[in-house]
């Protein structure tokens, strides 16, 4: 087979379909779909969504110090997250991790020392066979160079959070996590796919702060939907 033909075939194989519109694309999200993304203007809130009243009012009393996210839980972020979470579309993890890295992280700001993905209870992990937060964290670690650690275990098998109110979520997650690995760092980022009332991140943060009261905690997520509750 002529070398020129092999080269063209190789170039064709290197292309893929956009995860959203399914058109041929060099990237997981094509340029046209990227242009349609409605992302948060993070510079307007000094790269901390807790300073944005529209977001802050739906989060109760955060015990973490900073919140970063790409956008609201609506199309197309909801499609990517649901596909990752419920349909085993693990390529979506790389797409949303790349999006978070390019949109939410600024080189001139101090970054956390480690990424802590929100753990799943072992029964849910067994049924799903992967943790979507860990899948995102792995790709984000490759882009950022930050290590990923599993500092906590989820001991309490909680009910599905989707249909619960904020108060019910807080009761659902009370004492849900246990520290299993010592932290020798000053700053951490708790990573999850979606933040609604912040109860999960709050519960995990409280577990960490019980052992390390001076720990600085950032909450990183792909999408936020506090106004939908």
For each residue, the residues with C-beta under 8 A, 3 or more apart:
1: 5 6
2: 5 6
3: 6 7
4: 7 8
5: 1 2 8 9
6: 1 2 3 9 10
7: 3 4 10 11
8: 4 5 11 12
9: 5 6 12 13
10: 6 7 13 14
11: 7 8 14 15
12: 8 9 15
13: 9 10
14: 10 11 26
15: 11 12 24 25 26
16: 24 25 26 28
17: 22 23 24 25
18: 21 22 23 24 25 27 28 29 30 32 33
19: 22 28 29 80 83 89 91 92 95
20: 29 30 33 76 79 80
21: 18 30 32 33
22: 17 18 19
23: 17 18 30 32
24: 15 16 17 18
25: 15 16 17 18 28 29 30 31
26: 14 15 16
27: 18 30 31
28: 16 18 19 25 91 92 94 95 98
29: 18 19 20 25 33 34 95 99
30: 18 20 21 23 25 27 33 34
31: 25 27 34 35
32: 18 21 23 35 36
33: 18 20 21 29 30 36 37 76
34: 29 30 31 37
35: 31 32
36: 32 33 76
37: 33 34 70 71 76 77 99
38: 71 72 74
39: 70 71 103
40: 45 49 52 69 70 71 72
41: 44 45
42: 45 47 49 68 103 104
43: 46 47
44: 41 52
45: 40 41 42 48 49 51 52 55
46: 43 51
47: 42 43 66 68 104 106 109
48: 45 51 66 67 68
49: 40 42 45 52 55 56 67 68 69 224
50: 55 56 59 62 65 66 67
51: 45 46 48 56
52: 40 44 45 49 55 56
53: 56 57
54: 57 227
55: 45 49 50 52 58 59 67 224 226
56: 49 50 51 52 53 59
57: 53 54 226
58: 55 197 226 227 229
59: 50 55 56 62 67 195 197 198 226
60: 166 170 197 198 199 202
61: 202
62: 50 59 67 198 201 202 205 219
63: 202 205 206 209 217
64: 67 190 198 201 202 205 217 218 219
65: 50 216 217 218
66: 47 48 50 217 218 219
67: 48 49 50 55 59 62 64 195 198 218 219 221 224
68: 42 47 48 49 100 104 105 218 219 220 221
69: 40 49 104 195 220 221 222 223 224
70: 37 39 40 77 96 99 100 103 104 222 223
71: 37 38 39 40 74 77 223 224
72: 38 40 77 223 224 225 227
73: 77 78 81 194 196 223 224 225 228
74: 38 71 77 78 223 225
75: 78 79
76: 20 33 36 37 79 80
77: 37 70 71 72 73 74 80 81 96 222 223
78: 73 74 75 81 82 223
79: 20 75 76 82 83
80: 19 20 76 77 83 84 92 95 96 222
81: 73 77 78 84 85 92 96 132 193 194 222 223
82: 78 79 85 86 87
83: 19 79 80 86 87 89 92
84: 80 81 87 89 90 92 93 96 132 135 136 193
85: 81 82 132 193
86: 82 83
87: 82 83 84
88: 130
89: 19 83 84 92
90: 84 93 130 135
91: 19 28 94 95
92: 19 28 80 81 83 84 89 95 96
93: 84 90 96 97 132 135 136 138 139
94: 28 91 97 98 139
95: 19 28 29 80 91 92 98 99
96: 70 77 80 81 84 92 93 99 100 136 193 222
97: 93 94 100 101 136 137 138 139 140 143
98: 28 94 95 101 102 139 143
99: 29 37 70 95 96 102 103 222
100: 68 70 96 97 103 104 105 136 140 220 222
101: 97 98 104 105 140 143 144
102: 98 99 105
103: 39 42 70 99 100
104: 42 47 68 69 70 100 101 220
105: 68 100 101 102 109 111 144
106: 47 109
107:
108:
109: 47 105 106
110: 187
111: 105 144 146 187 189
112: 115 146 185 187 188 189 216 218
113: 146 147 185 186 187 188
114: 146 147 148 149 151 183 185 188 189
115: 112 137 140 141 144 146 147 148 149 188 189 191 220
116: 148 149 150 151 152 188 189 190 191 204 208
117: 131 133 134 136 137 148 150 190 191 192
118: 133 190 191 192 200 201 204
119: 131 133 150 152 153 154 177
120: 124 125 128 131 133 154
121: 124 125 154 155 156 157 158
122: 125 126 154
123: 126 127 157
124: 120 121 127 128 157
125: 120 121 122 128 129 130 131
126: 122 123 129
127: 123 124
128: 120 124 125 131 132
129: 125 126
130: 88 90 125 134 135
131: 117 119 120 125 128 134 135
132: 81 84 85 93 128 135 136 193
133: 117 118 119 120 136 137 191 192 193
134: 117 130 131 137 138 148 150
135: 84 90 93 130 131 132 138 139
136: 84 93 96 97 100 117 132 133 139 140 191 193 222
137: 97 115 117 133 134 140 141 148 191
138: 93 97 134 135 141 142 148
139: 93 94 97 98 135 136 142 143
140: 97 100 101 115 136 137 143 144 146 191 220
141: 115 137 138 144 145 146 147 148
142: 138 139
143: 97 98 101 139 140
144: 101 105 111 115 140 141
145: 141
146: 111 112 113 114 115 140 141 189
147: 113 114 115 141
148: 114 115 116 117 134 137 138 141
149: 114 115 116 181 183
150: 116 117 119 134 153 180 181
151: 114 116 179 180 181 183 188 208
152: 116 119 177 178 179 180 181 204 207 208
153: 119 150 177 178 180
154: 119 120 121 122 176 177
155: 121 176 177 178
156: 121 173 174 175 176 177
157: 121 123 124
158: 121 161 172 173 176
159: 164 172
160: 163 164
161: 158 164 169 172 196 199 200
162:
163: 160
164: 159 160 161 168 169 172
165: 168 169 229
166: 60 169 170 197 199 229
167: 170 171
168: 164 165 171 172
169: 161 164 165 166 172 173 196 197 199 200
170: 60 166 167 173 174 197 199 202 203
171: 167 168 174
172: 158 159 161 164 168 169 176 199
173: 156 158 169 170 176 199 200 202 203
174: 156 170 171 203
175: 156 203
176: 154 155 156 158 172 173 203
177: 119 152 153 154 155 156 203 204 207
178: 152 153 155 207
179: 151 152 182 207 208 210 211
180: 150 151 152 153
181: 149 150 151 152
182: 179
183: 114 149 151 188 208 211 212 215
184:
185: 112 113 114 188 215
186: 113 214 215 216
187: 110 111 112 113 215 216 217 218
188: 112 113 114 115 116 151 183 185 208 215 216 217 218
189: 111 112 114 115 116 146 217 218 219 220
190: 64 116 117 118 201 204 205 217 218 219 220
191: 115 116 117 118 133 136 137 140 220 221
192: 117 118 133 195 200 201 219 220 221
193: 81 84 85 96 132 133 136 221 222 223
194: 73 81 221 222 223 224 225
195: 59 67 69 192 198 200 201 219 221 223 224 225 226
196: 73 161 169 199 224 225 226 228 229
197: 58 59 60 166 169 170 226 229
198: 59 60 62 64 67 195 201 202 219 226
199: 60 161 166 169 170 172 173 196 202 203
200: 118 161 169 173 192 195 203 204
201: 62 64 118 190 192 195 198 204 205 219 221
202: 60 61 62 63 64 170 173 198 199 205 206
203: 170 173 174 175 176 177 199 200 206 207
204: 116 118 152 177 190 200 201 207 208
205: 62 63 64 190 201 202 208 209 217 219
206: 63 202 203 209 210
207: 152 177 178 179 203 204 210 211
208: 116 151 152 179 183 188 204 205 211 212 215 217
209: 63 205 206 212 213 215 217
210: 179 206 207 213
211: 179 183 207 208
212: 183 208 209 215
213: 209 210
214: 186
215: 183 185 186 187 188 208 209 212
216: 65 112 186 187 188
217: 63 64 65 66 187 188 189 190 205 208 209
218: 64 65 66 67 68 112 187 188 189 190
219: 62 64 66 67 68 189 190 192 195 198 201 205
220: 68 69 100 104 115 140 189 190 191 192
221: 67 68 69 191 192 193 194 195 201 224
222: 69 70 77 80 81 96 99 100 136 193 194
223: 69 70 71 72 73 74 77 78 81 193 194 195
224: 49 55 67 69 71 72 73 194 195 196 221
225: 72 73 74 194 195 196 228 229
226: 55 57 58 59 195 196 197 198 229
227: 54 58 72
228: 73 196 225
229: 58 165 166 196 197 225 226
